[in-house]
Amino acid sequence: MAANRNRPGLFGILVDELRPYEGRLGASLRMALCCVLVVALAMSQHVPEAAVSCYLIFFASRDNAASGIAIALALIVGVSVGILLGLLFLQLVSDEPMLRLGFMAAFTFGGMYFSVATKAGPIAATIGFVFAFVMTLNDFVPVPELLSRGLSWMWVVVFFPMAVLILANALIGPNPARLVRHRLAQRLRAAAAILRGAGDEQARALLSEPAGELAAPARLGALFGYHSKNEASRVTALMPMVQDLLAETSGTPADGLLAKRLDQLAEAIEFHRALDAGWRPVGLLAQSAPLAERVGRIAAVWSGRLVVPGPVAVEQGPADTFSNPAYMQFALKTMLAVFITYTIYTAFGWFEIHTAMITCFYVALGTAGETLHKAALRIVGCLIGAAMGMGSIVFLMPGMTDIGQLLLLVAAGSFIAAWVANGSNLVQYAGWQMALAFFLCVLQGYGPAFDISVATNRILGILIGNVVVTIIFLWLWPTSVGALTAQHLASAVQGLGAALRQAGNSLAAVTPELKQARRLSRLSAFEARRLRASAPLLPYAAAIMTAMEDATEKAGNLRRLRARPRYMFGAPRCVKAATLAHEASASRFLDVAASSILQPDPEARTMLQQALSQSTSTLARLEHQLASTSPRAAWRRDFEQTVEAHRDLAQGFARALAAL
């Protein structure tokens, strides 16, 4: 988990991204240790391409042992199959240059198309890259026997760093079962802090992470024997329940007794203990009763007294896999960039800058903002890593006399790059590129490295690839991040509308969508002004997100009201009908707002104003019902607070519409 960003400006963002957080030091030390072990083995056993082996440590490292082992095993299997198929294809096309180009185009197009059109994502892109790159090797190694031998050695280059990573994860990697239990306890303690009167800043940061991603290590942990399948099912089911509890707690009046109970439950879950026999989820205030009931269900699931809820339906891939022209356009743009860079280094016989072609695969993303952001990270990271490497060649390498000194240098450089790589996605890729450039400089053979031309060639290739990708993605079918921002904002608005309905969905799903929308709107700064102008939503995204955060908190207040025992008990049918009518009207306004965000046409504002007018009308009926209610009615207090909560929501809707 990256640090929260509290400081404005570029310098403030860098300070926040580079400051320590829980687990960052351990992850960076493990990555540096693995790199040291890989270099020691490569130098002693004369395994080539030690720089690539070390870089794979960065690529495959994860925040828990089970995920790290799984990705390492997947890479070993994938590379084994890929090399076998690559050898087969090379035998078929080694004497046919046009056929090789055709295969290269097909692999590039197919890999990049399915990387955006399906859930395969980076896996499809990596497969396409491997096969396309293998098709180019015959130009520079025309002897089939030598090429086959080189590809066979590449299996060793991938296998032994992955074996080191598996061993390190098995011995000192973070236990996935303990990690997921810690995440559960962390959220319960954040809810307890709110109930003690502390702010909800930490809660907002924790809610921005989707429950499914938080619980994912539990399933892998059961696969590798870190805990039982039954416990994995329980903690997986608990994560969305705890996220929902945290979302509902925001804005709740202080209740020290319920906070104490939450702390006790958090301690029992984190340290894998049973709750005391006399433990009960009770609070001091009547308003805390709905939360206490939720806490009781969480405790019952943890203790096994309540049946674990069934698994949530698996999210399906995109429904427009073969119908959306944007996927084909993206694949064609990437293929064009790949062939341009391939032509450049082939025409000049300059294979050393083949990183230009590799850059096209790993920089290209669906929108111009994302692509240019990743290109900027690649350039900056590469320059910093190359400066570290060339500085080491000039000032440190001449004085080195044994492998121990080289290992100390690798440990220091790996740790610095790993620290950056363990940040958020704003800087993570820069850390990867720092590592690659540094390793390419200092790990050139089986002894001290003194040739800085290796580093300069690789850097030049990366710069050429970034320039080519930038020109193509800005010139040919440019796509702004505005569309993706709108999709996430619309999902957040729809989620809020669903939460307002009776027996609606949880509020916890709203915050991750807002986080993604905020990230994408920041990336619009990398796009050209004319491209940003094509996305009419971007100037108003910040106002919509602020209004959504405010509305989410107010919706939480309303949901807590409705969850009270004997809520509106004894109220006449006309009052309940008016309340339901207004809730439906408010939900309809949000549904219209979501569709308007996705399709901002001239009729959208009219539809929004009509929906808001209808919501205001139903609110007026509620207020009229309240004015005619007897002050001595037992349900009047509930009704007053309900009308007040709806009034606050309506005012927020009006402010958001005014901002648009």
RONU-630683 format. One line per field, with one value per residue (C-alpha): residue in one letter; x, y, z. Coordinates in steps of 0.02 Angstrom, whole numbers, padded with zeros to 5 digits. Each point is the difference from the previous one (the first is absolute). Layout:
! residues N
type <- (A:...) .
east <- (X:...) .
north <- (Y:...) .
up <- (Z:...) .
END
This chain:
! residues 660
type <- (M:A:A:N:R:N:R:P:G:L:F:G:I:L:V:D:E:L:R:P:Y:E:G:R:L:G:A:S:L:R:M:A:L:C:C:V:L:V:V:A:L:A:M:S:Q:H:V:P:E:A:A:V:S:C:Y:L:I:F:F:A:S:R:D:N:A:A:S:G:I:A:I:A:L:A:L:I:V:G:V:S:V:G:I:L:L:G:L:L:F:L:Q:L:V:S:D:E:P:M:L:R:L:G:F:M:A:A:F:T:F:G:G:M:Y:F:S:V:A:T:K:A:G:P:I:A:A:T:I:G:F:V:F:A:F:V:M:T:L:N:D:F:V:P:V:P:E:L:L:S:R:G:L:S:W:M:W:V:V:V:F:F:P:M:A:V:L:I:L:A:N:A:L:I:G:P:N:P:A:R:L:V:R:H:R:L:A:Q:R:L:R:A:A:A:A:I:L:R:G:A:G:D:E:Q:A:R:A:L:L:S:E:P:A:G:E:L:A:A:P:A:R:L:G:A:L:F:G:Y:H:S:K:N:E:A:S:R:V:T:A:L:M:P:M:V:Q:D:L:L:A:E:T:S:G:T:P:A:D:G:L:L:A:K:R:L:D:Q:L:A:E:A:I:E:F:H:R:A:L:D:A:G:W:R:P:V:G:L:L:A:Q:S:A:P:L:A:E:R:V:G:R:I:A:A:V:W:S:G:R:L:V:V:P:G:P:V:A:V:E:Q:G:P:A:D:T:F:S:N:P:A:Y:M:Q:F:A:L:K:T:M:L:A:V:F:I:T:Y:T:I:Y:T:A:F:G:W:F:E:I:H:T:A:M:I:T:C:F:Y:V:A:L:G:T:A:G:E:T:L:H:K:A:A:L:R:I:V:G:C:L:I:G:A:A:M:G:M:G:S:I:V:F:L:M:P:G:M:T:D:I:G:Q:L:L:L:L:V:A:A:G:S:F:I:A:A:W:V:A:N:G:S:N:L:V:Q:Y:A:G:W:Q:M:A:L:A:F:F:L:C:V:L:Q:G:Y:G:P:A:F:D:I:S:V:A:T:N:R:I:L:G:I:L:I:G:N:V:V:V:T:I:I:F:L:W:L:W:P:T:S:V:G:A:L:T:A:Q:H:L:A:S:A:V:Q:G:L:G:A:A:L:R:Q:A:G:N:S:L:A:A:V:T:P:E:L:K:Q:A:R:R:L:S:R:L:S:A:F:E:A:R:R:L:R:A:S:A:P:L:L:P:Y:A:A:A:I:M:T:A:M:E:D:A:T:E:K:A:G:N:L:R:R:L:R:A:R:P:R:Y:M:F:G:A:P:R:C:V:K:A:A:T:L:A:H:E:A:S:A:S:R:F:L:D:V:A:A:S:S:I:L:Q:P:D:P:E:A:R:T:M:L:Q:Q:A:L:S:Q:S:T:S:T:L:A:R:L:E:H:Q:L:A:S:T:S:P:R:A:A:W:R:R:D:F:E:Q:T:V:E:A:H:R:D:L:A:Q:G:F:A:R:A:L:A:A:L) .
east <- (00000:00076:00003:-00146:00028:-00028:00120:-00041:00120:00127:00126:-00134:-00058:00179:00025:-00161:00041:00175:-00040:-00004:-00160:-00034:00085:00100:00170:-00023:-00055:00147:00126:-00070:00014:00179:00046:-00071:00098:00161:-00028:-00038:00160:00103:-00068:00015:00182:00053:-00090:00027:-00184:-00023:-00114:00010:-00078:-00159:-00006:00009:-00133:-00117:00011:-00080:-00129:-00058:00012:-00165:-00055:-00028:00085:-00142:-00021:00189:00013:-00149:00066:00174:-00071:-00108:00152:00099:-00142:-00038:00181:00023:-00150:00046:00178:-00058:-00128:00126:00123:-00139:-00052:00181:00024:-00152:00046:00190:00023:-00153:00023:-00175:-00076:00098:-00068:-00175:00015:00076:-00148:-00126:00078:00014:-00178:-00074:00093:-00041:-00182:-00038:00095:-00138:-00148:00008:00046:00167:00076:00190:00012:-00065:00116:00151:-00039:-00018:00164:00099:-00057:00020:00175:00055:-00048:00127:00149:00038:00053:00148:00035:-00026:00075:-00146:00109:00067:-00173:-00073:00141:-00027:-00186:00038:00113:-00141:-00098:00140:00003:-00183:-00002:00133:-00056:-00176:00067:00089:-00160:-00102:00128:00005:-00189:-00014:00127:-00022:-00147:-00152:-00126:-00157:-00117:00074:00000:-00187:-00041:00105:-00098:-00163:00063:00065:-00173:-00086:00121:-00031:-00187:00037:00102:-00148:-00113:00124:-00019:00156:-00005:-00045:00151:00076:-00168:-00014:00173:-00043:-00168:00085:00065:-00125:-00050:00034:00182:00025:-00061:00085:00154:-00114:-00050:00180:00053:-00118:00069:00178:-00047:00018:-00174:-00150:-00126:-00134:00095:00037:-00188:-00036:00125:-00048:-00182:00048:00094:-00152:-00097:00139:00014:-00188:00012:00139:-00099:-00155:00100:00055:-00097:-00065:-00011:00138:-00033:00146:-00076:-00030:00175:00072:-00096:00068:00178:-00026:-00070:00146:00125:-00087:00002:00178:00076:-00114:-00083:-00176:-00104:-00030:-00156:-00078:00036:-00155:-00013:-00088:00008:-00047:-00111:-00159:00072:00138:-00121:00012:00190:-00002:-00108:00126:00143:-00095:-00018:00186:00042:-00120:00082:00174:-00048:-00090:-00172:-00067:00010:00123:-00093:00012:00134:-00039:-00028:00162:00013:-00017:00116:-00047:-00160:00066:00157:-00029:-00110:00091:00106:00109:00083:00049:00062:00110:00075:00033:00084:00115:00040:00046:00115:00082:00035:00068:00125:00043:00036:00110:00118:-00001:00038:00152:00055:-00008:-00074:00064:-00146:-00131:-00071:-00093:-00112:-00020:-00052:-00146:-00075:00019:-00042:-00156:-00162:-00180:00002:00124:00013:00042:00124:00091:00004:00081:00120:00052:00029:00103:00108:00027:00032:00118:00101:00014:00049:00126:00076:00017:00078:00121:00049:00042:00102:00101:00026:-00023:00039:00186:00031:-00095:00103:-00124:-00181:-00046:00025:-00108:-00137:00001:-00019:-00144:-00083:00007:-00064:-00136:-00062:-00015:-00095:-00109:-00048:-00068:-00078:-00098:-00091:-00169:-00031:00048:00185:00009:00053:00141:00074:-00006:00092:00128:00039:00012:00115:00110:00017:00039:00143:00084:-00039:00074:00097:00083:00114:00013:-00089:00086:-00097:-00125:-00056:-00117:-00094:-00004:-00066:-00139:-00049:00000:-00113:-00122:-00004:-00031:-00141:-00083:00010:-00076:-00141:-00037:-00014:-00109:-00118:-00023:-00022:-00096:-00169:00048:-00102:-00014:-00009:-00164:-00103:00075:-00020:-00183:-00025:00068:-00097:-00159:00030:00023:-00160:-00096:00068:-00059:-00172:-00011:00052:-00141:-00133:-00078:00106:00124:00183:00144:00082:00173:00000:-00012:00170:00110:-00088:00031:00184:00019:-00091:00116:00155:-00055:-00048:00176:00073:-00093:00142:00109:-00118:00002:-00121:-00101:-00021:-00058:-00122:-00081:-00050:-00133:-00007:00180:-00019:-00142:00071:00071:-00167:-00096:00120:-00011:-00189:00001:00109:-00117:-00154:00075:00019:-00178:-00067:00088:-00095:-00163:00039:00040:-00166:-00094:00092:-00055:-00110:-00183:00041:-00157:-00101:-00181:00013:-00154:00006:-00004:00160:00091:-00061:00062:00169:00018:-00055:00135:00134:-00050:00005:00174:00062:-00072:00092:00163:-00039:-00033:00160:00100:-00068:00030:00182:00024:-00092:00012:-00116:-00107:-00151:00096:-00012:-00186:-00024:00104:-00099:-00163:00059:00059:-00165:-00095:00112:-00029:-00188:-00003:00108:-00125:-00138:00106:00024:-00187:-00033:00124:-00085:-00168:00068:-00046:00149:-00048:00010:00126:00072:00017:00184:00046:-00102:00082:00175:-00048:-00067:00155:00115:-00096:00005:00190:00013:-00112:00104:00156:-00081:-00046:00179:00071:-00121:00044:00186:-00037) .
north <- (00000:00164:00152:00117:00158:00151:00128:00101:00024:-00113:00008:-00041:-00150:-00065:00020:-00094:-00137:-00030:00004:-00164:-00098:-00166:-00140:00107:-00026:-00188:-00015:00105:-00101:-00165:00059:00060:-00166:-00099:00106:-00029:-00188:00001:00096:-00115:-00153:00078:00051:-00165:-00111:00114:00021:00138:00152:00024:00172:-00077:-00129:00137:00102:-00151:00006:00173:-00057:-00152:00065:00020:00057:-00178:-00168:-00094:00128:00008:-00190:-00009:00132:-00080:-00172:00078:00084:-00163:-00094:00142:00022:-00188:-00011:00162:-00053:-00168:00084:00133:-00131:-00084:00162:00044:-00166:00038:00177:00010:00009:00108:00183:00052:-00143:00053:00177:-00069:-00103:00150:00109:-00134:-00029:00187:00037:-00150:00028:00185:-00026:-00130:00099:00133:-00101:-00140:-00026:-00076:00175:00003:-00189:00014:00147:-00095:-00155:00107:00089:-00161:-00080:00160:00031:-00179:00027:00143:-00096:-00089:00168:00012:-00184:-00083:-00168:-00110:-00104:00153:00076:-00161:-00008:00182:-00027:-00153:00104:00126:-00135:-00008:00191:-00003:-00161:00030:00175:-00067:-00147:00124:00102:-00156:-00050:00176:00010:-00172:00043:00186:00060:00081:-00132:00032:-00064:00120:00141:-00016:-00015:00155:00094:-00051:00056:00163:00044:-00048:00110:00144:-00018:-00003:00160:00087:-00056:00080:00166:-00005:00057:-00114:00040:-00171:-00082:00086:-00061:-00178:00004:00048:-00179:-00125:-00141:-00132:00052:00010:-00179:-00076:-00064:-00106:-00114:-00022:-00027:-00149:-00068:00000:-00063:00159:-00028:-00111:00023:00027:00145:00071:-00001:00086:00142:00023:00019:00114:00127:00079:-00008:00096:00124:00029:00026:00127:00093:00006:00059:00164:00142:-00105:00081:-00053:-00161:-00056:-00167:-00060:00064:-00110:-00150:00033:00005:-00166:-00077:00070:-00076:-00169:-00003:00063:-00122:-00143:-00017:-00037:00138:-00003:-00092:00159:00108:00089:00133:00136:00190:00141:00092:-00054:00068:-00131:-00148:-00028:00001:-00117:-00120:00003:-00030:-00148:-00078:00023:-00083:-00143:-00034:00006:-00120:-00118:00024:00076:-00086:00085:00095:-00076:00062:00155:-00031:00014:00160:-00033:00070:00143:-00033:00093:-00105:-00018:00152:00150:00085:00082:-00168:-00023:00179:-00024:-00161:00081:00151:-00110:-00110:00153:00063:-00172:-00009:00178:-00034:-00170:00083:00132:-00118:-00131:00126:00065:-00173:00067:-00142:00078:00124:-00139:00069:00120:-00143:-00069:00173:00002:-00155:00054:00185:-00014:00015:00032:00190:00136:00060:-00173:-00034:00166:-00017:-00172:00065:00142:-00124:-00110:00145:00072:-00170:-00049:00162:-00016:-00184:00034:00142:-00119:-00133:00113:00084:-00171:-00044:00161:00018:-00171:-00140:00043:-00033:-00165:-00158:-00139:-00054:00054:00182:-00022:-00080:00148:00118:-00105:-00004:00189:00036:-00134:00068:00179:-00057:-00119:00139:00100:-00154:-00036:00167:00029:-00009:00184:-00045:-00191:-00021:00126:-00115:-00147:00101:00062:-00181:-00055:00143:-00023:-00188:00022:00117:-00099:-00180:-00012:-00163:-00108:00134:00188:00104:00151:00023:00142:-00021:-00140:00121:00139:-00117:-00067:00176:00061:-00146:00041:00183:-00045:-00119:00131:00132:-00117:-00055:00179:00062:-00145:00003:00189:-00003:-00159:-00028:00095:-00053:00109:-00065:00096:-00149:-00117:00134:00016:-00188:-00008:00155:-00073:-00164:00097:00099:-00159:-00084:00145:-00009:-00186:00030:00126:-00126:-00107:-00157:00079:-00038:00049:00171:-00080:-00026:00188:00054:-00114:00066:00179:-00043:-00064:00152:00116:-00093:00011:00183:00037:-00089:00120:00123:-00106:00024:00136:00143:-00041:-00179:00057:00116:-00152:-00066:00122:-00084:00030:00182:-00052:-00166:00076:00083:-00161:-00101:00125:-00003:-00190:-00013:00116:-00093:-00168:00057:00066:-00160:-00095:00102:-00041:-00186:-00004:00083:-00131:-00141:00052:-00120:00047:00134:00104:-00128:00054:00129:00012:-00083:00169:00056:-00161:00012:00181:-00052:-00143:00112:00126:-00134:-00066:00176:00034:-00166:00042:00167:-00093:-00125:00145:00084:-00158:-00014:00186:-00018:-00137:00093:00187:00061:00159:-00096:-00063:00163:00010:-00178:00035:00156:-00094:-00142:00124:00094:-00161:-00041:00174:-00023:-00165:00078:00141:-00129:-00080:00168:00032:-00169:00045:00168:-00086:-00136:00009:00049:-00141:-00138:-00133:-00011:00188:00008:-00133:00092:00168:-00072:-00089:00161:00094:-00131:00005:00190:-00002:-00123:00107:00154:-00097:-00055:00180:00060:-00135:00046:00184:-00043:-00086) .
up <- (00000:-00053:00107:00006:-00102:00108:-00076:-00157:-00145:-00084:00143:00127:-00102:-00011:00187:00035:-00125:00071:00187:00097:00028:00083:-00095:-00122:00084:00011:-00182:-00061:00103:-00066:-00180:00028:00083:-00146:-00124:00098:00000:-00188:-00039:00109:-00090:-00174:00028:00078:-00127:-00152:-00039:-00131:00009:00189:-00025:-00073:00141:00132:-00088:00004:00190:-00008:-00126:00101:00180:00092:00172:00065:-00015:-00086:-00140:-00026:-00013:-00117:-00121:00002:-00042:-00136:-00078:00001:-00085:-00120:-00054:-00020:-00116:-00087:-00039:-00067:-00112:-00049:-00057:-00100:-00087:-00037:-00087:-00108:-00051:00015:-00190:-00038:00050:-00054:00096:00155:-00018:-00020:00159:00089:-00051:00050:00172:00034:-00054:00090:00163:00012:-00057:00132:00133:-00006:-00064:00131:00182:-00054:00003:00023:-00024:-00179:-00035:00069:-00105:-00155:00037:00028:-00163:-00101:00070:-00035:-00183:-00010:00068:-00164:-00075:00119:00038:-00171:00052:00059:00118:00090:00011:00073:00127:00048:00027:00106:00111:00018:00091:00129:00010:00051:00102:00130:00058:00015:00102:00114:00017:00043:00133:00075:00006:00079:00136:00038:-00106:00084:00050:-00106:00137:00129:-00129:-00036:00187:00031:-00134:00082:00171:-00073:-00063:00161:00097:-00120:00034:00187:-00018:-00083:00144:00121:-00090:-00108:-00181:-00145:-00110:00030:-00035:-00169:-00049:00051:-00090:-00163:-00019:-00074:00116:-00133:-00020:00188:00026:-00153:00095:00111:-00143:-00059:00181:00012:-00164:00070:00173:00102:00074:-00028:-00139:00132:00077:-00172:-00036:00165:-00017:-00183:00052:00144:-00105:-00088:00164:00090:-00143:00010:00188:-00022:-00133:00111:00153:-00078:00080:00145:00174:00120:00096:00108:00050:-00179:-00046:00138:-00066:-00175:00066:00087:-00159:-00101:00121:-00006:-00191:-00023:00125:-00049:00169:00058:00078:00187:00055:00069:-00152:-00068:-00138:00099:-00003:00116:-00126:-00086:-00164:00013:-00005:-00189:00009:00150:-00100:-00143:00122:00071:-00173:-00033:00167:-00037:-00169:00078:00140:-00121:00078:-00161:-00167:-00116:-00138:-00173:-00120:-00100:-00185:-00098:-00100:-00185:-00130:-00116:-00095:-00154:-00027:-00188:-00032:00075:-00136:00134:00034:-00182:-00011:00154:-00069:-00170:00081:00103:-00150:-00103:00138:00015:-00187:-00007:00141:-00075:-00167:00082:00090:-00140:-00138:00095:00060:00178:00101:00162:-00004:-00013:00164:-00115:-00059:00177:00059:-00122:00080:00180:-00017:-00109:00099:-00049:00017:-00045:00181:00068:-00141:00019:00190:-00015:-00132:00116:00142:-00115:-00057:00174:00079:-00140:00015:00190:-00009:-00139:00102:00148:-00112:-00094:00163:00069:-00156:00009:00187:00081:-00124:-00024:00185:00012:00020:00047:-00021:00176:-00045:-00156:00104:00121:-00149:-00070:00172:00017:-00176:00013:00166:-00066:-00155:00102:00119:-00147:-00081:00159:-00014:-00081:-00187:-00012:00020:00001:-00182:00023:00133:-00121:-00133:00125:00041:-00182:-00053:00154:-00028:-00185:00047:00140:-00055:-00174:00018:00131:00071:00028:-00133:-00080:-00164:00015:-00182:00056:00111:-00128:-00136:00111:00053:-00179:-00048:00140:-00052:-00183:00048:00109:-00135:-00130:00117:00050:-00179:-00056:00150:-00016:-00189:-00040:00084:00159:00152:00154:00179:00011:-00059:00132:00133:-00048:00013:00177:00053:-00073:00093:00162:-00028:-00043:00157:00106:-00080:00036:00181:00023:-00046:00134:00026:-00121:-00028:00113:-00004:00006:-00189:-00033:00066:-00110:-00155:00057:00030:-00178:-00070:00098:-00061:-00182:00011:00063:-00151:-00115:00037:-00116:-00147:-00131:00027:-00156:00062:00172:-00085:-00084:00173:00065:00171:00054:00056:00117:00063:00160:00042:-00031:00108:00143:-00009:-00005:00156:00092:-00062:00050:00179:00005:-00078:00138:00130:-00087:-00008:00185:00037:-00099:00088:00174:00097:-00015:-00129:-00039:00099:00007:-00140:-00113:-00170:-00089:00090:-00045:-00179:-00014:00071:-00124:-00143:00039:00018:-00171:-00070:00071:-00068:-00171:00001:00029:-00139:-00120:00060:-00035:-00178:-00027:00052:-00129:-00138:00032:-00138:00000:00064:00151:00096:-00032:00060:00155:00041:-00022:00112:00132:-00012:00029:00148:00072:-00022:00094:00136:00016:00028:00136:00085:-00011:00081:00138:00032:00021:00117:00183:00110:00118:-00131:00053:-00174:-00029:00049:-00127:-00130:00040:-00017:-00162:-00078:00057:-00078:-00164:00003:00018:-00145:-00111:00036:-00047:-00164:-00038:00033:-00113:-00139:00020:-00016:-00166) .
END
